[in-house]
Amino acid sequence: MATVPRGFFRNQYTLVHLKILLRAVLSGKITVRKMWNWMRCNLAYLLQRETSGAAPYMVSIELWNECNADCVFCRDAKGVIYDVNPGGVGTIEKGRMPMEMAKDIILQLKDYLLVAVLYTNGEPLMYKDLAEVIRFATDHRVPTIIASNGILLDEKRSQAILAAGLDLIKIQLSGFYQETYSVQIRKGNVEQLKQNIRDFIRLRNEGRYGTIVLIDYIYYNYNKHEFPLVKKFCEELGLMLSIRPGNPKHGLEDKEPPLSTEKLPLEISCDWLWKGMQVNYNGDVLQCCEAVVWSKPPVYEKFQTQKSRLIEVWNGPAATSTRNLMTTKGRGSMPMCAGCLRKGISFKW
């Protein structure tokens, strides 16, 4: 029987970060200005200043929060997104970001971004303009990454995002056979998914695109016996493999261990406020990616295409007051942050 690899509960994606950085350097997407801003953001966090660098060095853009998989851990059987706000309204509205808004966000931050994460709480391949947004970022020397369930990763979409210059795609494959795979992922055929991955790798290699592929295995008691099969599948295709604990909710509470037994001191400040920015499909500029599943989150500003200035928002009154609150009173002072165990800054899962 497979055992849980040591340390995977705190996967920091170190090798992934190094590969993205190397690809960005070789493609000319890293500049002195970007690295100087990165240093300033990190120093501001260490010193707990109210202001950070000139701009975030990572932006997470929620192009669309609709999804075609209806996974048990994030949506109910009707596809309704779970609201993690215990005092919330219980409904997370769905919507699609206009392509021009996404481009404007990238354009405004292009001189500072080390990465643009083009998804948050939905399936990015459902966004029909995804390849065009990736191409826009590539043309402006901004690295891009997405995470996908892979169900829609057919040859046409694969070729489009590869040619557009996508730097990394993370694909969820949490079971090798359908019976196991469908315990959490209500929709999708795992055999078709595996074929989609094989075809993607073939197209990538034929075109010499160099896009990094990371397979994401969400680890549970019920699927741990198939982890060796997925590992072998990745080895045969030369793919990176990430493993992380599953979210034991909505029917699995009595069968799975809790997501984390680790306690994070509430006085520890979160990196996100000094290093990253989240922009929802509706233009809500938010302090972190967790806000997309929290109804009525605190908003820095409502972004308006060709009107808003993200540089001004980044060190504006709302952002600086939030940093000050985090610094002086810690995570426990903000309901959305009080129960969050995230460390560092990375794409959402």
Stockholm file with secondary structure:
# STOCKHOLM 1.0

chainA/1-349         MATVPRGFFRNQYTLVHLKILLRAVLSGKITVRKMWNWMRCNLAYLLQRETSGAAPYMVSIELWNECNADCVFCRDAKGVIYDVNPGGVGTIEKGRMPMEMAKDIILQLKDYLLVAVLYTNGEPLMYKDLAEVIRFATDHRVPTIIASNGILLDEKRSQAILAAGLDLIKIQLSGFYQETYSVQIRKGNVEQLKQNIRDFIRLRNEGRYGTIVLIDYIYYNYNKHEFPLVKKFCEELGLMLSIRPGNPKHGLEDKEPPLSTEKLPLEISCDWLWKGMQVNYNGDVLQCCEAVVWSKPPVYEKFQTQKSRLIEVWNGPAATSTRNLMTTKGRGSMPMCAGCLRKGISFKW
#=GR chainA/1-349 SS CCCCCTTGGGCCCHHHHHHHHHHHHHTTCCCHHHHHHHHHHHHHHHHTCSSCSSSCSEEEECSBCCCSSCBTTTBCTTCCBCCCCTTSCSCCCCCBCCHHHHHHHHHHHTTTCSEEECCSSSCGGGCTTHHHHHHHHHHTTCCEEEEECSTTCCHHHHHHHHHHTCCEEEEECCCSSHHHHTTTBCSCCHHHHHHHHHHHHHHHHHHTCCCEEEEEEEECTTTGGGHHHHHHHHHHHTCEEEEEECCCCSSCTTTSCCSCCCCCCTTSCCTHHHHEEEECTTCEEESSGGGGGSSSCCCSEECCTTTCCHHHHHTSHHHHHHHHHHHHHCGGGSHHHHTCCCCSCCSCC
#=GC SS_cons         CCCCCTTGGGCCCHHHHHHHHHHHHHTTCCCHHHHHHHHHHHHHHHHTCSSCSSSCSEEEECSBCCCSSCBTTTBCTTCCBCCCCTTSCSCCCCCBCCHHHHHHHHHHHTTTCSEEECCSSSCGGGCTTHHHHHHHHHHTTCCEEEEECSTTCCHHHHHHHHHHTCCEEEEECCCSSHHHHTTTBCSCCHHHHHHHHHHHHHHHHHHTCCCEEEEEEEECTTTGGGHHHHHHHHHHHTCEEEEEECCCCSSCTTTSCCSCCCCCCTTSCCTHHHHEEEECTTCEEESSGGGGGSSSCCCSEECCTTTCCHHHHHTSHHHHHHHHHHHHHCGGGSHHHHTCCCCSCCSCC
//
